[in-house]
Amino acid sequence: MWLFNRFILALLFAILLVAPRVATAQENSITVAVTTSFENSGLAEVLLPQLLEDTGLEVRLVVVGTGQALKLGENGDVDAVLVHARQAELAFIEAGFGTERIEIMYNDFVIVGPSGDPAGIRDMSGVAEVLGQIATTESIFSSRGDDSGTHKKEISLWALAGIDAENLEAPWYRSTGSGMGATLNIAAATDSYILTDRGTWISFGNKQDLQILFDGDPPLNNQYSILLINPERHPYINMEGARLFADWMASERGQQVIGGYRLEGEQLFHPNASMAGGPS
């Protein structure tokens, strides 16, 4: 019995020694749900080491589509969310799942298609006209169809052309239910049109006969924002770490790193931090 009691006391003492270290590790790290387009761009590989060096904060990423990222935020499974679907973000804040929406940077979407351009969109002036022409000519279009930020954007662009893509059943409109990379591979294999963010397109290695056929229209702008999770709903999240992450991303230093990132000589993201927060 004496030996057993000594063992229990030693075990309790060891737990007490380890517990503060675990807590410290948790305080110095956060988990952030981010979109696949953010991950595919390669920006995280530049941002996160610099953030760690400047602040001591380690950021672990969960890479999913925007819909899934927001769901993780709702459930309190992450400490912050970085996504690009403004209306869904505002709904997230208004429903009380988040406390702030902080705009950090933007890039743009492009419409890619086969070099032969069977729909004849290359010289058109607006994205609504482009998508209307693709529909009129029934040219193959590959859609992610996965509730991601890119898919949400695509649906809103089809609406500009007067087309309800969410309920569209046509042989030329093909929903993959997959991520950006997988859907681009399908588009390359089928010579179809597709909406993609510029960063993913530049880093995509299987372009085959695809090329950018339309870009530059303002509706194609793609805003990224950080959402801070509401600690009243999930008191166990690392709110201080999430706040530090957002503040650094919006700081002069963070914005410089974002603006200085290049891929194949091209600037992928344009910093435009706004600390206004909330559903502005």
N, C-alpha and C positions, 0 to 999 in steps of 0.2 A: 504493500500500500504506500509505504514511504517513497519508494522509487517511482511509483505511478504519479504521486502528487508532485514530486520534483519534475517529472516529465511534463505534466500539465502546466506548471509554473513557467518552465523554460519555453514551452510552446507559446504561452500567452505573452511572454516577454519578447519573443521573436516577432510575433504579430505586431506588437506595439512599435517595435523598431522599424518594421517594414511599412506600416500604414502611412506615416507621414511622407515617405518617399513616393508611394503610390499616389497620394493626394497631390503632391507637387507635380508629378508627371502629368496628371490629369489637368491641373491648372495651366500647364505650359503647352497643352495641345488641344486642338479642336477637330471636329469632323464636319466637313462641309460637303453638301450634295451639290454637284456641278453637272452641267450639261455635257453631252458627248462632244459637241462642237468646241467647247472650251478646251476639253482635254485633247481633241484631235489637232488643235492649232499648235500645240507645243508650248504655249505661253506659260503653263503651270511649271514647266521644267526650269524656266527662268525666274518666274515670280517667287515661288515658294522658298527656294534657297536664300534669296535676298531678304525675304520677309523673316526667315529664321535668323539670319545674321543680324538684322536690324533690331528685332524685338525678342528673340528667344522663343517665339511661338512656332510650334510645329503644327502643320495643317495636313490632315489626312483627307483624301478626296474619295467620295462615293460618286462614281460616274454613271449617270442614268439620264433618261430623257426628262424634260422639264416637268411633265405630269407626275412622274415618279418622284422627282426631286421635291416637288411641293408636298406630295403625300408624306414623304419622310419628314419634312418640316412639320406638317400637321400632327404627326404622331410623336414628335419630339425625339426622333431617332438620330437627328443631327443637330449641331449647334448653330448652323447658318446655312443658307441656300444661295447659290449664285446661278441665276437663270436668265432667260431672254424671252419673256412672254408677258408684256405689260398688263393686259387685261386680267390674266390669271394671277399675276402678282398683286394687283390692286384688290382683287377678290380675296386673296389670301390675307392681306392686311385688314380689310374691312370685316372679315369673319373672325378676327381676333387671334389668328394663328401667329401673326408676326407683329412686331412693334414698329419697325422702320423699313422703308424701301429706299435704298441708296444707289442711285445711278452711278456707275463706275466707268463705263467705256462703251463704245459701239463699233461694229464693223458693218458689213453689208452682205446681202444675199445676191447670188447671180443665178441666171437661168442657163443651164448647160444643155447642149444637145449635139447630135451628130453633125459633122462638118458639112455634110450635104444640105442640111437645114431643110428637111422636107416640108415643114410648115411655113417656111419663108418669113421668119421672125427677125432676122438679123438687123434689118434697117428700120424696125419699128421704134416709135418714140415713147411708148408707155407700157407698163407691165400689164394693165388691163387689156390692152389691144393684143399684146403678145399671147396671153393665156386664151383670150377669145379666139385667136387664130389657130392655136393648137387644138382647141375643142372643135372648131368648124372643120378643120382638115382631118380630125380624128387621128392625129399623130400620137404615137405612144408616149405616155407620160408616166414616169415612175414616182410614186408618192411614198413617203415613209409610213404614213398611216399609223403612227405609234404614240400619239398624244404628246409628242416632243414639242419644244419651242419652235423648231423648224416646221413641223407639221401644222401647228397652230397658225404660224405665219402664212404658210401656203394656203390654208383654208380661207384666211382673210383676204388674200390676194385674188383667189378665184371669185370671191364675193364681189370684188371690184369689177370683175368681168360679168357679173350677173349669173354666176354659176354656183350652185350649192354642192360643193365637192364632198361634203360629209355624207350626203345621200346620193352621190352620183354612182350609177351602175352602168358602166359602158366598157366595152372590151378594150378600148384604147387607154383607159385610166386604170392603172395597176397599183394597188396598195400592197406594200410589202410587209408592213408590220415590223420593220427592222430598223436598225440604226442607220446613221448617215453613210458610214463606210460600206456596209452591206448593200444598201440601196443604190449607191453609186456603182458598185460592182454589177448589180443587176442592170442598171441603165447602160453601162458600158457593153454588157453582153447582148443587150436587145436594141441598141442604137435608139434609145428613148431620150426624151427631154426630162429634165429634173431640176428642182430648186435645191440649191445647196449654199451653205455659207462659204465665203471666199477662202477663209483659212483652211477649212477642210479640203476644199478643192485644190489649193496649192500643194498641200501635203499628200494628196491622194496619188498613189503610184500606178494605178491601173486605168489611165485615161482612155487608152485605145483611140477610137475615132472621135471622142467627145471633145468639145471645146466650149469656152464661154461664148454665148451667142447674144446675151442681153444683160446689161447691168446699168447702174448709174441712176435709176429712177428713184426719187425720194421714198416711195413706199417700200423699197427694198432695204432701207436702213434697219439695223438690228441692234437694239439697245440691250446691254447687260446690266443687271442690278443685283445687289446683295440684299437679302431679306434676313432680318434678325428675328429669331424665334421668341415668342412671348414666354418669359419665365414664369408668369402667373399660371400658365397652363402646364408648363414643364419645369418645375423649380430645380431640377437636377442638371439642366444643361449648363455649359460653361459660357455664361453670358459675358463675363469679363473678357474671355479669350475671343469670343465672337466680335465684341465691340472693338477690341484691339485689331483684329483682322480687317474689319470694315474701315476703321480709321486709317490704318496704314495704306490700304488700297486706294483710299480717297485723298491721301496726303500727297504733297508735292513729290516726295520720293517715289511712292507707289505709282503715281501717274507718269513720272519720267520713265520708270521701268516698262510700263505698259506701252507708252508711246515709242519707246526705243526698240521694241521687239520687231525683228524683221525675219521673214522667211523667203528665201530665194530673192533677197533684195527688196521685198515689198513689205510695207507697213500693214500689219493685219488688224490692229486695233487702234482706235482713236480715243484717248482719255477724255472724259467729260464729267468728272465727279461732281455730284450734287448732294449736299448733306441735308437737303430739305426734309427728306423722310416722308413717310406716310403716303396716302393716296392722292398725290398732287396731280 
